[in-house]
Structure formats: structure tokens, C-alpha cells
Amino acid sequence: QSVLTQPPSVSGAPGQRVTISCTGSSSNIGAGYDVHWYQQLPGTAPKLLIYGNSNRPSGVPDRFSGSKSGTSASLAITGLQAEDEADYYCQSYDSSLSGWGVFGGGTKLTVL
Amino acid sequence: QVQLQESGPGLVKPSETLSLTCTVSGGSISSYYWSWIRQPAGKGLEWIGRIYTSGSTNYNPSLKSRVTMSVDTSKNQFSLKLSSVTAADTAVYYCARDSVSIAARNWFDPWGQGTLVTVSS
């Protein structure tokens, strides 16, 4: 059972917009700790997609955006492309677990 | 840019110790925290622990009794040892750089490509 809860799967057609939620609690996201997002393409290592809730590293398309409110965070992908099909993970810090890296369970994005 | 590469045995027997090394290239290992993260097949990511170049460590409480990390700044390497392994420790093991020293703000970037370790007799 992950500390951060994500939907197991989401899907969308090319060109559409999808969102992936990451729900936490008062000891992690709700405490104001930053949320970060990673994209894991099949057979590869996770790659940083969003850091500090809403910041994109250089090279990440602006189709990807992140937000945070209360005890939840969201990753939005607009103009969905076939190459976006991947697993997406959120990550934060949890004060009750002394954990530097608590992850969500991951969400499989399928591009229809 | 900085690149990370994991190395070590791909097969470890139950009850023995898993040992992996991460080699950092394209930059210095100094003045950063470095983490190990694992992923069982078809499952999510689990942070194992991190080490600073001074040797200071922080471990996941669920693994703390079995984990030892070390660093060799002369070789630009850091290492993971996980003792008394079982089949549940079978996973792809990644090394990664912590991007900031403040745990509450930290993210992991970059990551190594990962190495599969299977625990089996």
C-alpha cells in the first residue's frame, strides 16, 4: 500500500487532455511538502518530468504540467501523443515515516 | 551531463548479501546526496536509502536493519549492501542523485539505467 495514492490506469485518445491524481495526507502533501512527477517508458528508468509541484526540467514539453492543492497533486498532459504512453509516478516527503522518497503506486497511461 | 551506472551480480542466493555499486561519470560525486531505489517487476518504486559524500546515511525504516551504504569519492562511486535477502528483494535496483539536500523538497535526477537482481537458489 503506497503512501501516495494514484489511479492504476488512465486513458485518452491522441490530442486529448488527461489528468493523473496523487492523493496524500496531512503528513506529506497536505503538510506543504513538494510533489514531483516521473515518467517511466517501458523497459527504461524513471525520468524526472515535473519538480517542485509545477516546474518542468529543460527538455520536457509544455504539454506536461503539474499542480498541487491541499492533500493532492495532479499531473496534466494536453495534446496527448502516442509516445506519452508510459507509467507515471508521483513522489513527495512524509514526515511520519522519516522517508526521503515516498512514491505513489504509479499510473499506467494508455493512448487509445 | 552526469550519468550513473549500476553494477553487480544479477543473481544472489537467499539469505546472502546483495552488493551493488553505482559509478558516477560526467561530474563529481562530492557535495550531493545519492540514493538507491528499487522496483519489483510490475510494481512501484521503493526508496531504499541515501548517502552523502561525507558518509552520512538515511535509510528507509522498513529496510534499515538490513541496509548498509558506503561511498568512495576517489572512485566516484557509492555502494549498497542488503543482507539476508529473500525472493521479495528481487527487483530492478536504481541509483539516483538527490537534487537538493533538504529532504522535504528533494527529487531524484538523474537516474541510472537500473540493474535486475534476482534472489534465487
Interface residues (C-beta under 8 A of the other chain):
Chain A: S2 Y33 D34 H36 Y38 T44 A45 P46 K47 L48 Y51 G52 P57 Y89 Q91 Y93 S95 L97 S98 G99 W100 G101 V102 F103 G104 G105 G106
Chain B: S35 I37 G44 L45 E46 W47 R50 N58 N60 P61 Y94 D98 S99 A103 A104 R105 N106 W107 F108 D109 P110 W111 G112 Q113 G114
